[in-house]
């Protein structure tokens, strides 16, 4: 009897071990088959997951992906700097937080505009569904739409300029809030027990933030004047650039003390950048068309046709993400160079 019990126990353990091995193998195989995470940073993965739950359009998702990739690259670089003790005052960390807040606001994930984020068409997108959040801009835009001075293509281009201006204002307001909080902290510091040697360093930090505010406000004022002028006069043949971000950068560059040779070099680079932006816009439009076509095919139940279109849409999504990242990285580099020229003007 005892021998039989032992044999039964041994058999039971063998079955459990085999099952355990099988389940472990299956778990390992599933882990290997699982796609890699889109982002290395957990908080950015959470933002990405939330965006997908909100059913953003294919184009907006691709744009967000590019923004988050840039944010991730900057945050990982900052982590290295911090480990080396090179961000003692926390200014770079504060800037990263501001950048992420701008991204959240841009895609309506800051808790204020979730209701507006339905699946939208890129070509009609903001023209029908978005708002400018500024009565002056709304008035100018309505004037432009009814003036008869713009073709449909020019209206689309002008709308991009209005949206770009809105994003600049959002960025400025977030920075303004940050500076206000810093000033409050600074006042408390002066009335508290802060070490005296810390005071000059905090004052320098505050001065840097005020300089950044001044630069952004200068850009906003220039941009609004341009929108007002174009709305009243229409687009002339003399415009050197068409992309709003490029126009912005060129206007800022001309207000620096760059030499003629430096400006000429920058002009050529901006032309290359504008071509890259236009290529990105082309892929955005193709992606949205493909995405709409896929939704139509899904309703017809043609599995073979649907499979082919899914492959094409996936290819366009990857290309749009890749180009979006390159455009935003190039924009970041150009903006940094021109900002240094503006700062040099103040010295």
RATAPE-V401769 format. One record per residue. N is the residue number from 1. PHI is phi in degrees with one decimal (NA if undefined). PSI is psi in radians with two decimals (NA if undefined). OMEGA is omega in radians with two decimals (NA if undefined). Layout:
n=N phi=PHI psi=PSI omega=OMEGA
n=N phi=PHI psi=PSI omega=OMEGA
//
This chain:
n=1 phi=NA psi=-0.78 omega=3.14
n=2 phi=-64.5 psi=-0.69 omega=-3.14
n=3 phi=-64.2 psi=-0.70 omega=3.13
n=4 phi=-64.4 psi=-0.70 omega=3.11
n=5 phi=-63.0 psi=-0.70 omega=3.13
n=6 phi=-64.6 psi=-0.73 omega=3.13
n=7 phi=-63.2 psi=-0.70 omega=3.13
n=8 phi=-64.1 psi=-0.75 omega=3.14
n=9 phi=-63.7 psi=-0.73 omega=3.13
n=10 phi=-63.1 psi=-0.73 omega=3.14
n=11 phi=-64.9 psi=-0.73 omega=3.13
n=12 phi=-61.9 psi=-0.76 omega=3.11
n=13 phi=-63.7 psi=-0.65 omega=3.13
n=14 phi=-64.9 psi=-0.75 omega=3.12
n=15 phi=-62.9 psi=-0.76 omega=-3.14
n=16 phi=-64.0 psi=-0.70 omega=3.13
n=17 phi=-64.0 psi=-0.74 omega=3.14
n=18 phi=-63.9 psi=-0.75 omega=3.13
n=19 phi=-63.6 psi=-0.75 omega=3.13
n=20 phi=-60.1 psi=-0.73 omega=3.13
n=21 phi=-64.6 psi=-0.70 omega=3.13
n=22 phi=-63.4 psi=-0.83 omega=-3.12
n=23 phi=-66.1 psi=-0.63 omega=3.10
n=24 phi=-64.1 psi=-0.74 omega=3.12
n=25 phi=-62.9 psi=-0.75 omega=3.14
n=26 phi=-63.0 psi=-0.72 omega=3.13
n=27 phi=-63.0 psi=-0.74 omega=3.13
n=28 phi=-64.9 psi=-0.72 omega=-3.14
n=29 phi=-65.0 psi=-0.70 omega=3.11
n=30 phi=-64.6 psi=-0.68 omega=3.14
n=31 phi=-64.0 psi=-0.70 omega=3.14
n=32 phi=-68.6 psi=-0.62 omega=-3.10
n=33 phi=-75.8 psi=-0.39 omega=-3.10
n=34 phi=-64.5 psi=2.39 omega=3.13
n=35 phi=-65.9 psi=2.58 omega=3.12
n=36 phi=-65.3 psi=2.65 omega=3.13
n=37 phi=-62.4 psi=2.49 omega=-3.13
n=38 phi=-64.2 psi=-0.61 omega=-3.05
n=39 phi=-133.4 psi=2.56 omega=3.14
n=40 phi=-78.3 psi=-0.46 omega=-3.12
n=41 phi=-91.9 psi=2.25 omega=-3.05
n=42 phi=-59.4 psi=-0.76 omega=-3.07
n=43 phi=-64.5 psi=-0.58 omega=3.11
n=44 phi=-74.3 psi=-0.60 omega=3.05
n=45 phi=-62.9 psi=-0.65 omega=3.12
n=46 phi=-67.1 psi=-0.70 omega=3.08
n=47 phi=-62.0 psi=-0.77 omega=-3.13
n=48 phi=-62.1 psi=-0.76 omega=3.13
n=49 phi=-64.0 psi=-0.72 omega=3.13
n=50 phi=-63.8 psi=-0.71 omega=-3.13
n=51 phi=-61.5 psi=-0.69 omega=3.14
n=52 phi=-68.7 psi=-0.58 omega=3.08
n=53 phi=-68.8 psi=-0.48 omega=-3.12
n=54 phi=-80.0 psi=-0.07 omega=3.12
n=55 phi=58.2 psi=0.83 omega=3.02
n=56 phi=-64.3 psi=2.75 omega=3.10
n=57 phi=-65.3 psi=2.83 omega=-3.13
n=58 phi=-58.3 psi=-0.68 omega=-3.11
n=59 phi=-68.5 psi=-0.76 omega=-3.14
n=60 phi=-66.0 psi=-0.63 omega=3.09
n=61 phi=-63.9 psi=-0.73 omega=3.12
n=62 phi=-64.1 psi=-0.70 omega=3.10
n=63 phi=-64.1 psi=-0.78 omega=3.12
n=64 phi=-61.7 psi=-0.72 omega=3.14
n=65 phi=-57.9 psi=-0.76 omega=3.13
n=66 phi=-63.8 psi=-0.76 omega=3.12
n=67 phi=-61.4 psi=-0.74 omega=-3.12
n=68 phi=-69.7 psi=-0.58 omega=3.09
n=69 phi=-64.9 psi=-0.71 omega=3.07
n=70 phi=-63.5 psi=-0.79 omega=3.13
n=71 phi=-59.9 psi=-0.75 omega=-3.13
n=72 phi=-63.5 psi=-0.77 omega=3.13
n=73 phi=-59.5 psi=-0.77 omega=-3.14
n=74 phi=-66.3 psi=-0.69 omega=-3.12
n=75 phi=-68.8 psi=-0.67 omega=3.12
n=76 phi=-67.8 psi=-0.63 omega=3.07
n=77 phi=-64.5 psi=-0.71 omega=3.13
n=78 phi=-63.9 psi=-0.68 omega=3.13
n=79 phi=-58.1 psi=-0.69 omega=3.10
n=80 phi=-66.0 psi=-0.75 omega=3.12
n=81 phi=-61.4 psi=-0.76 omega=-3.11
n=82 phi=-63.0 psi=-0.72 omega=-3.14
n=83 phi=-62.1 psi=-0.49 omega=3.13
n=84 phi=-91.9 psi=0.08 omega=3.12
n=85 phi=71.7 psi=0.51 omega=-3.05
n=86 phi=-101.8 psi=0.18 omega=3.05
n=87 phi=-133.3 psi=0.96 omega=-3.04
n=88 phi=-62.5 psi=-0.65 omega=-3.09
n=89 phi=-83.0 psi=-0.11 omega=3.09
n=90 phi=75.1 psi=0.22 omega=-3.09
n=91 phi=-66.2 psi=-0.75 omega=-3.13
n=92 phi=-65.8 psi=-0.66 omega=3.11
n=93 phi=-63.8 psi=-0.73 omega=3.13
n=94 phi=-63.7 psi=-0.68 omega=3.14
n=95 phi=-65.9 psi=-0.67 omega=3.10
n=96 phi=-63.0 psi=-0.71 omega=3.11
n=97 phi=-62.9 psi=-0.75 omega=3.12
n=98 phi=-60.9 psi=-0.77 omega=-3.12
n=99 phi=-60.3 psi=-0.74 omega=3.13
n=100 phi=-66.5 psi=-0.67 omega=3.10
n=101 phi=-62.0 psi=-0.66 omega=3.11
n=102 phi=-64.2 psi=-0.75 omega=3.12
n=103 phi=-61.3 psi=-0.81 omega=-3.14
n=104 phi=-60.9 psi=-0.75 omega=3.13
n=105 phi=-66.4 psi=-0.69 omega=-3.09
n=106 phi=-60.4 psi=-0.67 omega=-3.10
n=107 phi=-103.5 psi=0.26 omega=3.05
n=108 phi=70.2 psi=0.46 omega=-3.11
n=109 phi=-107.6 psi=0.37 omega=3.11
n=110 phi=-95.8 psi=0.21 omega=3.11
n=111 phi=87.7 psi=0.04 omega=-3.06
n=112 phi=-107.3 psi=-0.42 omega=-2.99
n=113 phi=-134.0 psi=0.39 omega=-3.10
n=114 phi=-54.8 psi=-0.59 omega=-3.07
n=115 phi=-66.6 psi=-0.34 omega=-3.08
n=116 phi=-90.2 psi=-0.06 omega=-2.93
n=117 phi=-95.1 psi=0.86 omega=3.06
n=118 phi=-72.2 psi=3.04 omega=3.12
n=119 phi=-73.3 psi=1.98 omega=-3.01
n=120 phi=-114.0 psi=2.79 omega=3.11
n=121 phi=-88.4 psi=2.28 omega=-3.09
n=122 phi=-60.7 psi=-0.73 omega=-3.02
n=123 phi=-70.9 psi=-0.51 omega=3.12
n=124 phi=-104.6 psi=-0.41 omega=-3.13
n=125 phi=-4.8 psi=-1.71 omega=-2.99
n=126 phi=-72.7 psi=-0.45 omega=-3.10
n=127 phi=-58.2 psi=-0.53 omega=-3.08
n=128 phi=-112.0 psi=-0.51 omega=-2.93
n=129 phi=-110.8 psi=-0.30 omega=-3.04
n=130 phi=-101.1 psi=2.91 omega=3.09
n=131 phi=-130.3 psi=2.76 omega=-3.07
n=132 phi=-95.7 psi=-0.21 omega=3.06
n=133 phi=59.9 psi=0.42 omega=-3.14
n=134 phi=-152.4 psi=2.00 omega=-3.11
n=135 phi=-55.0 psi=-0.63 omega=3.14
n=136 phi=-63.9 psi=-0.74 omega=3.14
n=137 phi=-68.4 psi=-0.72 omega=3.12
n=138 phi=-59.5 psi=-0.73 omega=-3.13
n=139 phi=-64.5 psi=-0.78 omega=3.12
n=140 phi=-63.2 psi=-0.75 omega=-3.10
n=141 phi=-64.6 psi=-0.76 omega=3.10
n=142 phi=-62.8 psi=-0.64 omega=3.10
n=143 phi=-64.2 psi=-0.76 omega=-3.13
n=144 phi=-63.4 psi=-0.75 omega=-3.09
n=145 phi=-64.0 psi=-0.56 omega=-3.05
n=146 phi=-101.0 psi=0.01 omega=-3.04
n=147 phi=-77.6 psi=-0.42 omega=-3.08
n=148 phi=76.4 psi=0.12 omega=-3.10
n=149 phi=-89.6 psi=-0.13 omega=-3.01
n=150 phi=-124.3 psi=2.42 omega=2.98
n=151 phi=-76.6 psi=2.98 omega=3.11
n=152 phi=-59.5 psi=-0.70 omega=3.13
n=153 phi=-65.1 psi=-0.71 omega=3.13
n=154 phi=-69.0 psi=-0.61 omega=3.09
n=155 phi=-64.9 psi=-0.69 omega=3.10
n=156 phi=-62.9 psi=-0.73 omega=3.12
n=157 phi=-65.1 psi=-0.76 omega=-3.14
n=158 phi=-64.2 psi=-0.67 omega=3.13
n=159 phi=-62.1 psi=-0.65 omega=3.10
n=160 phi=-61.3 psi=-0.63 omega=3.10
n=161 phi=-66.6 psi=-0.73 omega=3.10
n=162 phi=-62.5 psi=-0.78 omega=-3.14
n=163 phi=-64.0 psi=-0.71 omega=3.12
n=164 phi=-61.1 psi=-0.72 omega=3.13
n=165 phi=-63.9 psi=-0.74 omega=3.12
n=166 phi=-59.2 psi=-0.76 omega=-3.13
n=167 phi=-64.8 psi=-0.64 omega=3.10
n=168 phi=-64.2 psi=-0.69 omega=3.13
n=169 phi=-66.1 psi=-0.72 omega=3.09
n=170 phi=-59.6 psi=-0.79 omega=3.13
n=171 phi=-60.3 psi=-0.77 omega=3.13
n=172 phi=-62.5 psi=-0.77 omega=-3.11
n=173 phi=-64.3 psi=-0.67 omega=3.10
n=174 phi=-65.4 psi=-0.74 omega=3.11
n=175 phi=-64.2 psi=-0.68 omega=-3.14
n=176 phi=-61.2 psi=-0.74 omega=3.09
n=177 phi=-61.9 psi=-0.72 omega=3.14
n=178 phi=-63.0 psi=-0.77 omega=3.14
n=179 phi=-63.9 psi=-0.71 omega=3.12
n=180 phi=-60.8 psi=-0.75 omega=3.11
n=181 phi=-64.8 psi=-0.69 omega=3.13
n=182 phi=-64.1 psi=-0.71 omega=3.13
n=183 phi=-64.4 psi=-0.70 omega=3.11
n=184 phi=-62.6 psi=-0.73 omega=3.12
n=185 phi=-63.0 psi=-0.69 omega=-3.11
n=186 phi=-64.7 psi=-0.72 omega=3.12
n=187 phi=-63.3 psi=-0.75 omega=3.11
n=188 phi=-63.4 psi=-0.62 omega=-3.14
n=189 phi=-65.1 psi=-0.74 omega=-3.11
n=190 phi=-66.1 psi=-0.55 omega=-3.12
n=191 phi=-91.9 psi=-0.05 omega=-3.11
n=192 phi=-102.2 psi=-2.61 omega=-3.05
n=193 phi=-110.1 psi=0.48 omega=-3.13
n=194 phi=-61.7 psi=2.49 omega=3.11
n=195 phi=-64.7 psi=2.44 omega=-3.04
n=196 phi=-60.4 psi=-0.61 omega=-3.10
n=197 phi=-69.3 psi=-0.30 omega=3.12
n=198 phi=-78.2 psi=-0.45 omega=-3.02
n=199 phi=-61.9 psi=-0.86 omega=3.14
n=200 phi=-59.6 psi=-0.66 omega=-3.12
n=201 phi=-65.2 psi=-0.75 omega=3.11
n=202 phi=-66.5 psi=-0.60 omega=3.10
n=203 phi=-67.3 psi=-0.67 omega=3.09
n=204 phi=-62.4 psi=-0.73 omega=3.12
n=205 phi=-61.4 psi=-0.75 omega=3.13
n=206 phi=-65.0 psi=-0.69 omega=3.11
n=207 phi=-62.2 psi=-0.72 omega=3.11
n=208 phi=-60.6 psi=-0.73 omega=-3.13
n=209 phi=-67.7 psi=-0.64 omega=3.09
n=210 phi=-66.6 psi=-0.64 omega=3.09
n=211 phi=-63.9 psi=-0.72 omega=3.12
n=212 phi=-65.3 psi=-0.71 omega=3.08
n=213 phi=-60.6 psi=-0.78 omega=-3.13
n=214 phi=-60.8 psi=-0.72 omega=3.14
n=215 phi=-64.6 psi=-0.77 omega=-3.13
n=216 phi=-67.1 psi=-0.69 omega=3.14
n=217 phi=-65.7 psi=-0.67 omega=3.09
n=218 phi=-59.2 psi=-0.78 omega=-3.14
n=219 phi=-65.4 psi=-0.70 omega=3.13
n=220 phi=-63.7 psi=-0.79 omega=-3.13
n=221 phi=-63.8 psi=-0.74 omega=3.09
n=222 phi=-61.4 psi=-0.76 omega=-3.11
n=223 phi=-64.3 psi=-0.70 omega=-3.14
n=224 phi=-67.0 psi=-0.72 omega=3.12
n=225 phi=-62.0 psi=-0.67 omega=3.11
n=226 phi=-64.9 psi=-0.78 omega=3.13
n=227 phi=-60.8 psi=-0.73 omega=3.12
n=228 phi=-62.3 psi=-0.76 omega=-3.11
n=229 phi=-65.9 psi=-0.82 omega=-3.12
n=230 phi=-65.5 psi=-0.69 omega=3.14
n=231 phi=-60.6 psi=-0.68 omega=-3.11
n=232 phi=-80.8 psi=-0.59 omega=-2.99
n=233 phi=-105.3 psi=-0.34 omega=-3.02
n=234 phi=82.8 psi=3.10 omega=3.12
n=235 phi=-84.5 psi=2.21 omega=3.10
n=236 phi=-94.2 psi=2.94 omega=3.12
n=237 phi=-74.4 psi=-0.23 omega=-3.03
n=238 phi=-83.0 psi=-0.10 omega=-3.10
n=239 phi=-64.1 psi=2.16 omega=-3.08
n=240 phi=-76.0 psi=-0.60 omega=-3.14
n=241 phi=-129.4 psi=2.79 omega=-3.13
n=242 phi=-115.2 psi=-0.56 omega=-3.11
n=243 phi=-71.8 psi=2.20 omega=-3.08
n=244 phi=-52.6 psi=-0.75 omega=-3.11
n=245 phi=-66.8 psi=-0.60 omega=3.13
n=246 phi=-71.6 psi=-0.74 omega=3.09
n=247 phi=-57.4 psi=-0.78 omega=3.12
n=248 phi=-57.7 psi=-0.88 omega=-3.11
n=249 phi=-63.1 psi=-0.71 omega=-3.12
n=250 phi=-66.7 psi=-0.73 omega=3.10
n=251 phi=-61.7 psi=-0.73 omega=3.11
n=252 phi=-65.2 psi=-0.73 omega=-3.11
n=253 phi=-61.5 psi=-0.68 omega=-3.12
n=254 phi=-69.7 psi=-0.32 omega=3.13
n=255 phi=-91.2 psi=0.04 omega=3.08
n=256 phi=-92.3 psi=-3.12 omega=3.08
n=257 phi=-102.4 psi=0.60 omega=3.04
n=258 phi=-60.8 psi=2.54 omega=3.07
n=259 phi=-72.0 psi=2.90 omega=3.11
n=260 phi=-59.5 psi=-0.67 omega=3.13
n=261 phi=-65.9 psi=-0.73 omega=3.12
n=262 phi=-66.3 psi=-0.71 omega=3.11
n=263 phi=-64.8 psi=-0.69 omega=3.13
n=264 phi=-64.3 psi=-0.73 omega=3.10
n=265 phi=-63.1 psi=-0.72 omega=3.14
n=266 phi=-67.8 psi=-0.66 omega=3.12
n=267 phi=-58.8 psi=-0.78 omega=3.14
n=268 phi=-64.0 psi=-0.72 omega=3.13
n=269 phi=-65.7 psi=-0.65 omega=3.11
n=270 phi=-66.0 psi=-0.57 omega=3.08
n=271 phi=-64.9 psi=-0.75 omega=3.09
n=272 phi=-63.8 psi=-0.70 omega=3.14
n=273 phi=-64.2 psi=-0.74 omega=3.14
n=274 phi=-62.3 psi=-0.67 omega=3.10
n=275 phi=-63.3 psi=-0.68 omega=3.10
n=276 phi=-64.7 psi=-0.71 omega=3.13
n=277 phi=-64.6 psi=-0.75 omega=3.14
n=278 phi=-63.2 psi=-0.67 omega=3.09
n=279 phi=-63.3 psi=-0.69 omega=3.10
n=280 phi=-63.7 psi=-0.77 omega=3.10
n=281 phi=-59.4 psi=-0.71 omega=3.13
n=282 phi=-59.1 psi=-0.82 omega=-3.14
n=283 phi=-67.3 psi=-0.60 omega=3.08
n=284 phi=-59.9 psi=-0.79 omega=-3.12
n=285 phi=-66.6 psi=-0.75 omega=3.11
n=286 phi=-62.1 psi=-0.66 omega=3.13
n=287 phi=-64.4 psi=-0.77 omega=-3.12
n=288 phi=-66.6 psi=-0.69 omega=3.09
n=289 phi=-61.7 psi=-0.78 omega=3.13
n=290 phi=-64.0 psi=-0.67 omega=-3.14
n=291 phi=-66.3 psi=-0.73 omega=3.10
n=292 phi=-65.1 psi=-0.71 omega=3.12
n=293 phi=-62.2 psi=-0.70 omega=-3.13
n=294 phi=-63.0 psi=-0.73 omega=3.11
n=295 phi=-62.9 psi=-0.62 omega=3.12
n=296 phi=-67.6 psi=-0.76 omega=-3.13
n=297 phi=-66.8 psi=-0.63 omega=3.11
n=298 phi=-57.5 psi=-0.68 omega=3.14
n=299 phi=-69.2 psi=-0.43 omega=-3.13
n=300 phi=-84.0 psi=-0.38 omega=3.12
n=301 phi=78.0 psi=0.33 omega=3.10
n=302 phi=-85.6 psi=1.68 omega=-3.01
n=303 phi=-64.8 psi=-0.73 omega=-3.11
n=304 phi=-64.8 psi=-0.81 omega=3.11
n=305 phi=-62.5 psi=-0.71 omega=3.14
n=306 phi=-62.9 psi=-0.74 omega=-3.14
n=307 phi=-61.1 psi=-0.76 omega=3.13
n=308 phi=-64.0 psi=-0.73 omega=-3.11
n=309 phi=-69.2 psi=-0.60 omega=3.09
n=310 phi=-61.9 psi=-0.73 omega=3.11
n=311 phi=-62.3 psi=-0.77 omega=3.13
n=312 phi=-64.4 psi=-0.76 omega=-3.14
n=313 phi=-63.6 psi=-0.73 omega=3.13
n=314 phi=-62.3 psi=-0.70 omega=3.11
n=315 phi=-63.8 psi=-0.76 omega=3.14
n=316 phi=-66.3 psi=-0.64 omega=3.10
n=317 phi=-61.8 psi=-0.80 omega=-3.14
n=318 phi=-63.9 psi=-0.74 omega=-3.13
n=319 phi=-65.9 psi=-0.70 omega=3.13
n=320 phi=-65.5 psi=-0.73 omega=3.09
n=321 phi=-61.7 psi=-0.81 omega=-3.11
n=322 phi=-61.4 psi=-0.83 omega=3.14
n=323 phi=-66.9 psi=-0.66 omega=3.12
n=324 phi=-60.4 psi=-0.74 omega=3.12
n=325 phi=-63.1 psi=-0.78 omega=-3.12
n=326 phi=-64.1 psi=-0.71 omega=3.13
n=327 phi=-62.2 psi=-0.81 omega=-3.07
n=328 phi=-72.0 psi=-0.56 omega=3.09
n=329 phi=-68.9 psi=-0.74 omega=3.12
n=330 phi=-63.9 psi=-0.73 omega=3.10
n=331 phi=-61.5 psi=-0.74 omega=3.12
n=332 phi=-59.8 psi=-0.78 omega=-3.13
n=333 phi=-65.1 psi=-0.76 omega=3.14
n=334 phi=-64.7 psi=-0.75 omega=-3.14
n=335 phi=-61.8 psi=-0.70 omega=3.13
n=336 phi=-63.3 psi=-0.79 omega=3.14
n=337 phi=-61.2 psi=-0.79 omega=-3.09
n=338 phi=-71.0 psi=-0.62 omega=3.10
n=339 phi=-62.1 psi=-0.66 omega=3.10
n=340 phi=-63.0 psi=-0.63 omega=3.09
n=341 phi=-65.6 psi=-0.67 omega=3.11
n=342 phi=-65.9 psi=-0.74 omega=3.14
n=343 phi=-64.4 psi=-0.63 omega=3.13
n=344 phi=-65.0 psi=-0.57 omega=3.10
n=345 phi=-58.6 psi=-0.60 omega=-3.05
n=346 phi=-79.4 psi=-0.28 omega=-3.09
n=347 phi=-75.7 psi=NA omega=NA
//
